[in-house]
Amino acid sequence: MPGNVPIISSPQEFNVEDLYVDLRSVLDSPLYLKCEGFNFAGSVKLKAAAEMIAAAERSGVLTPGSVLVESSSGNLGIALATISASKGYRFVCVTDPRCNTASQRVMRALGAEVRVITRKDANGGYLESRINHVRELCASSDRYVWLNQYANPNNWRAHHRHTAPAIDRAFPELDVLFVGAGTTGTLMGCARYFKENRRPVTIVAIDAVGSVTFGGVPERRMVPGLGTSTRPELVDESYIDDVVHVAEPDTIRTCHRLAARGFLFGGSTGTVISGALHWLNEKYPGEEPVAVAISPDLGERYLDSLYQEDWLTEHFGALDLE
């Protein structure tokens, strides 16, 4: 028999919860980065996927003959594909052209069907069109089960139960927490936890310029992950203290600055760090609050986009990466 080592029988049983990068040595900023990309799905979305699937199974909505269907720009789709493969479910991911090619390949390798919706919605994005396609599938057969990450409370409960308590244990004197806003599951779970436990933590949401989540003007967005073209039902601004919107060129510059120091992170992480640095410089100039930012994923799936010169030139022109 093996010694005291982790042994698992399904991919969702493993997740590194206690790894942080001290960004003072990398970006000269008093910011700790909680790395959520070290699991078999490669992102923070594994927690939400596991929580939503488990709840659907307990309620009897999800049965062995069911076909899971979800709208995703990549990471949740991969997480659902990972667990579906482990449990024997069929899974259909409805995505759009902004989904990284690598993410689509990962899902297909795990046995998922990937449908790419190219029809834009009224806000110039694809989310509403993706959701409409999901609804059409569900209307066509009761075998389809839509977990609906945009409105499912088990999305935020996963982070209320796991992510936020882990941060609280690691940083009992925490002053500021920066969380990216996509579906707002991670954001709302962490915000609810700290507010409900009366912890004096400033919760700062980081969103992308062009996202409508917090009332922004809809604009073109090329980096998948954060931001929406339709406001998520989960968002409750009463739990949030501040919001920072980050332009995509700043996201890309931050990703490249990190990569130049050996840390290859994804676009959502670049957005969160860029917004956090801006906020800290404005609110705490020259000071060192205890600040944590959540990194949703790593950068390998972005090699054909954020880290690819032709893609950058096509979508952003002669972008100065310094």
Number of C-alpha atoms within 10 A of each C-alpha: 3 6 5 6 6 8 9 9 8 13 16 19 14 16 18 12 17 13 13 18 16 15 16 11 11 14 15 10 19 20 26 21 20 21 22 25 23 17 20 17 27 21 23 26 27 30 27 24 27 21 20 23 19 14 14 17 13 11 10 9 15 21 15 11 11 16 19 23 26 24 26 24 27 26 26 24 28 28 26 31 29 26 22 21 19 14 11 12 20 18 27 26 27 23 26 24 15 19 21 21 15 16 18 23 15 18 25 17 13 17 18 25 17 18 16 17 17 14 15 15 15 13 18 15 24 23 25 19 20 26 20 13 18 22 16 11 17 17 11 10 10 10 18 23 22 21 21 18 23 21 16 17 18 25 27 30 22 23 26 22 16 14 23 21 15 15 20 16 11 13 14 10 14 18 16 20 24 29 30 31 27 25 27 28 28 26 29 26 24 29 29 21 21 20 16 10 8 9 14 12 18 19 23 25 26 28 29 28 21 23 26 19 23 19 9 16 12 19 15 13 20 15 23 21 26 24 28 28 24 19 18 20 14 19 21 14 13 9 20 17 13 13 19 20 21 22 15 21 17 17 23 24 19 25 26 20 17 17 14 11 11 10 15 21 23 27 28 30 28 26 32 30 32 23 28 27 18 14 18 19 13 10 10 12 9 11 11 12 14 16 21 25 25 24 28 28 25 20 20 14 24 21 16 15 21 23 20 11 14 13 14 17 11 9 12 13 11 10 13 10 12 7
